[in-house]
Every structure is written in structure tokens, then in C-alpha cells.
Amino acid sequence: MYKILIVDDEEPVLRALNRLFARRYDLTLYSDPLKAVESFEHCHYDLILSDIKMPHLDGFTVLKEFAAYFPNSGRMLISGYTDIDECRDALRNDIAHIIVSKPWDNFELESVVALLLENCALKNELNELKANVVAK
């Protein structure tokens, strides 16, 4: 089962995302981005969904840290935050793979999550195949 980390300082958002994804995925939810980053050392995640504007640490920073630990995992920002230039930079610099606006459409969000997880699985499979070729 895929493991998804969701980081948002708004409890209603965490509850909504939990209702949407809990039946299909192993979820870990954090309202504190600092605690989420601490969890990277002892948990593996296939995908992160993070808000951008949060106290103590913004979503861009959270995703940069996440990418250092899990370079093949999916990275998504979900936010009502609308600094388009900063969001474009996050995509260009491979900090985030996609940015979804609040409020989101459940069907679209489920579809994007499924695609990001499939992409993560394919990257991991490719790395295993490369390692097997090099080992031979």
C-alpha cells in the first residue's frame, strides 16, 4: 500500500483529505510542518501533499527537504496561496511536481494522486533495473 504524507496547518483540510484517501492509501497527517520534516528520518513516503502557507515552515521548504530524502517520490502542493511566480519557480526547479488550488475537485485530485504514485513506482522500478544491469 502506498504511503502518503499530508501536511496542512488547517485541521478541516486534513480531515477532508483523510476522508478522500484513507480507504486506498496509508496516510500520515501532520498539522505541524516541522514535525512532518522530522518524520522523514524514520518513515518512507511515496507522495507528499503539502499546503504552502503554514507557520514555522512553508510548503516549498517542506518539499525541498522531502526531495532530499525521497527523490523518486511525488511532491504536490495544495494551496489557496496565489503567488504565481513562486509556484512556477517551484515547478521549474523540481521542488513540486504539481500545484493544486484550494478548493480542489475530488475526482481531479484523486486522479493526480494516482498518476504521481504510478510515476513514483515507475521511477523505483527503473532504478532497480539500472542497478541490476550495473551489477551484472
Summary of the structure (lengths in Angstrom):
residues: 136
radius of gyration: 14.8
end to end distance: 30.5
largest distance: 51.4
contacts: 413
relative contact order: 0.15
helix: 50%
strand: 18%
